[in-house]
Amino acid sequence: MPAPASLSTEHRFARDELDPAAHRRALLALADNLGARLRATGQIATGVTCTIRYADLSATRRSRTLPEATQHTLLLARTAYTVYDSLGLQRARVRSITLRADALRPAARATRQLTLDAGDDKPLALEAVADRARARYGHQVIYPAALAVSSPPLSARQRDRGGRTEDVHGRRAT
């Protein structure tokens, strides 16, 4: 079976979203998902397409060719942010965002521009470690910090006793 020409992933907001920061978090989550899928399937993308669907069900689609073919989340996210920023959305009620990795090729055919900055390789090495952790413990075990949500409030069954949290049976909860 031939490899797919593209991979895509979509984020649908629970309600029409006005907050650009929420849009950017969604883009990061989508790029993270695409990067992990590309690495898992041994593919690289040469382009990114971002589709924004609005509350009135109209949509805007923009594509960008990557400076170099990649499967790395950081580079995919940067490109997705650039595409999003080029739309100039102000107070747009966004219903969903779709991110697509285009013109896929086998990762064995990837080339990478060498740099003199050793810091450029650190995120890529961390990505490999994150992929191994996800393969072993599940996708939600490690993710970009910008996607972290605050801890949920204590349930009615939990209460604070002298600085530590316990459930109603006295077992330590945190």
HUBELQUI-V19196 format. One record per residue. N is the residue number from 0. RES is the residue in one small letter. PHI is phi as a letter, one per 30 degrees, with the letter a starting at -180 (* if undefined). OMEGA is omega in radians with two decimals (none if undefined). NEAR is the number of other C-alpha atoms within 10 Angstrom. Layout:
{{N;RES;PHI;OMEGA;NEAR} {N;RES;PHI;OMEGA;NEAR}}
This chain:
{{0;m;*;-3.13;3} {1;p;d;3.11;4} {2;a;d;3.13;10} {3;p;d;3.13;11} {4;a;d;3.14;11} {5;s;a;3.01;19} {6;l;b;3.11;17} {7;s;b;3.09;17} {8;t;b;-3.04;14} {9;e;b;3.00;18} {10;h;c;3.06;16} {11;r;c;3.13;14} {12;f;d;3.14;14} {13;a;d;3.06;8} {14;r;b;3.12;11} {15;d;e;-2.98;16} {16;e;c;3.11;19} {17;l;c;-2.98;15} {18;d;d;3.11;13} {19;p;d;3.10;17} {20;a;d;3.08;10} {21;a;d;3.08;14} {22;h;d;-3.12;21} {23;r;d;3.07;18} {24;r;d;3.11;16} {25;a;d;3.11;22} {26;l;d;3.11;25} {27;l;d;3.12;24} {28;a;d;3.12;22} {29;l;d;3.11;24} {30;a;d;3.10;29} {31;d;d;3.13;21} {32;n;d;3.14;18} {33;l;d;3.13;24} {34;g;e;3.13;27} {35;a;d;3.13;21} {36;r;d;3.10;17} {37;l;d;3.14;24} {38;r;d;-3.13;18} {39;a;d;-3.12;12} {40;t;c;3.11;13} {41;g;i;-3.12;14} {42;q;b;3.03;23} {43;i;b;3.13;26} {44;a;c;3.08;28} {45;t;c;3.13;20} {46;g;a;3.12;21} {47;v;b;3.04;24} {48;t;b;3.12;20} {49;c;c;3.10;23} {50;t;c;3.11;18} {51;i;c;3.08;23} {52;r;c;-3.05;20} {53;y;c;-3.10;17} {54;a;d;-3.14;14} {55;d;d;3.12;10} {56;l;i;2.98;10} {57;s;d;-3.10;10} {58;a;b;3.04;14} {59;t;b;3.14;11} {60;r;b;3.09;15} {61;r;b;3.13;15} {62;s;b;3.10;18} {63;r;b;3.03;15} {64;t;d;3.14;15} {65;l;d;3.10;17} {66;p;e;3.03;11} {67;e;b;-3.14;15} {68;a;e;-3.03;23} {69;t;a;3.00;25} {70;q;b;-3.04;28} {71;h;c;-3.08;21} {72;t;e;-3.08;24} {73;l;e;-3.13;17} {74;l;d;3.08;17} {75;l;d;-3.13;28} {76;a;d;3.12;23} {77;r;e;3.14;15} {78;t;d;3.11;23} {79;a;d;3.10;25} {80;y;d;3.14;17} {81;t;d;3.12;12} {82;v;d;3.14;19} {83;y;e;-3.13;23} {84;d;d;-3.13;12} {85;s;d;3.13;10} {86;l;d;3.11;12} {87;g;i;-3.12;9} {88;l;d;3.05;12} {89;q;b;3.14;9} {90;r;h;3.10;10} {91;a;d;3.09;16} {92;r;d;-3.04;18} {93;v;c;3.12;25} {94;r;c;-3.14;22} {95;s;a;3.08;22} {96;i;b;3.07;23} {97;t;c;3.09;18} {98;l;b;-3.11;29} {99;r;b;3.02;22} {100;a;c;-3.02;27} {101;d;c;3.04;22} {102;a;h;-3.10;17} {103;l;d;3.08;21} {104;r;b;3.06;20} {105;p;d;-3.12;13} {106;a;d;3.13;17} {107;a;d;3.14;9} {108;r;c;-3.10;9} {109;a;d;2.97;15} {110;t;b;-3.10;10} {111;r;b;3.10;8} {112;q;d;3.10;6} {113;l;d;3.10;9} {114;t;b;3.09;9} {115;l;c;-3.11;6} {116;d;c;-3.12;8} {117;a;d;3.13;8} {118;g;d;3.13;9} {119;d;d;-3.10;11} {120;d;d;-3.08;12} {121;k;d;3.12;10} {122;p;d;-3.14;13} {123;l;d;3.08;15} {124;a;d;3.10;10} {125;l;d;3.12;10} {126;e;d;3.12;20} {127;a;d;3.10;14} {128;v;d;3.12;13} {129;a;d;3.12;18} {130;d;d;3.11;20} {131;r;d;3.12;11} {132;a;d;3.13;15} {133;r;d;3.13;16} {134;a;d;-3.09;12} {135;r;d;-2.99;10} {136;y;c;-3.13;11} {137;g;j;-3.01;11} {138;h;d;-3.05;14} {139;q;d;-3.13;8} {140;v;d;-3.13;11} {141;i;b;-3.09;14} {142;y;a;-3.13;17} {143;p;e;-3.10;12} {144;a;e;-3.14;7} {145;a;d;-3.14;11} {146;l;c;-3.13;13} {147;a;d;3.07;10} {148;v;c;3.12;7} {149;s;d;-3.11;6} {150;s;d;-3.12;6} {151;p;d;3.11;6} {152;p;d;3.13;7} {153;l;d;3.13;13} {154;s;d;3.13;8} {155;a;d;-3.12;8} {156;r;d;-3.13;9} {157;q;c;3.10;17} {158;r;b;-3.11;16} {159;d;c;3.08;11} {160;r;b;3.06;11} {161;g;h;3.07;7} {162;g;i;3.08;7} {163;r;b;-3.09;10} {164;t;c;3.12;16} {165;e;b;3.03;18} {166;d;d;-3.05;17} {167;v;d;3.12;12} {168;h;c;3.09;8} {169;g;i;3.12;11} {170;r;d;-3.13;10} {171;r;d;-3.07;12} {172;a;c;3.14;13} {173;t;b;none;7}}
